Structures are given as C-alpha cells and as structure tokens.
Amino acid sequence: MSAENGTPDDHPAGSPGTPVGPRPEPIRFFGTTWVDRDGGYAARRVGVAVGSLAATAAACLVLRIAYQGLRIAEVGGFVTLLMVVMFAVCSALAFGHTWEAFKRRPDPDRRQSLRGLLTVGFVGSLLAYFFRSLAEAPGEKLHREEYETAREQYAKRMSRRSGNPGKRRRS
C-alpha cells in the first residue's frame, strides 16, 4: 500500500490497471463471480444448493427433536399443535420474505421488526435459499439489475459532451 494515498502499490489510482466505473457488489459465497459467471460459479451454485438443503434437513431434525421433547413432557395436544402451527406459519412467512428479498431490497425497518419471525421461521429462509440457488446465485437478479443501471448511468455521464453549449451549431 502507498503510504500517501492508501492505494495498492501495484495499481495506483489512475493507472491503466485500475478498474473505472461502478464495481459489482459481491454476493455471499459468490463474490463477484456472478457478473461473468466464471471462477467456479457453477460449482459454487451447486455447493450452495447442497449446503442449504443439508442445513434445512438438519434444521428439520432439530425441530423433530423439539417436537419429541414436547411429547415426552406431555404438555398437551393444544400446546403441541400451537408450536407446530407457529413454526409452519413463521417458516412460510420467512420463505416469502426471503424470496422477495432476492427480487428487491427489503426495507431495513421492516426487516428489523420481522427479525424474531424470521429467526423462528429459519427453515423457510433456508428453503428459499435452496430453491433460488437452483436458478441463479441468490440475489443475482437484483444485483445484476442494479449493476447494469449503474453502468448505464456511468456511461451516460462519461459520454456527455464537454465544452460550451452556447457554441453549438443549430440545425
């Protein structure tokens, strides 16, 4: 690193090796490989799909053990039913919220208020991650749209005519 400007010594600011324009936002487990779908992108997608499915199976096993604990404790049918319905509803809501978060940025305030529900419905979030990874990197469509928009805006800014607009010829 250069001491004076904090840039790497091999690519000082303004050199030909320095990328210009907007940079893609990295996605968890994929980095920026989603841009050109290179650098092991396909293998990462398979790994994410398998990993999220394995995590879902492990989570269901944990819920099964919790259910058996309720049965052993003989808390009653109503409490058992209440717990099963709670996990089912929270998982369904978490699935829907996570799925929508792949399409558009969620409101931070709403996400904060739903944190408990999303925590209880973690199985739904894991399933959404699994199903989305079958088609693309989770969140890739949203990131790609934002990146393309940023590149178009950058190209427009860089292609603007410079000079005095008063001296333009009128047709």
Secondary structure, DSSP 8 states (H G I E B T S, - for coil): --TTT---TTS-TTSTTS--S-----BTTTBTTTTTT-SSHHHHHHHHHHHHHHHHHHHHHHHHHHHHHHHHHT--HHHHHHHHHHHHHHHHHHHHHHHHHTTS---HHHHHHTHHHHHHTHHHHHHHHHHHHHHSSTTHHHHHHHHHHHHHHHHHHHHS--S-GGG----
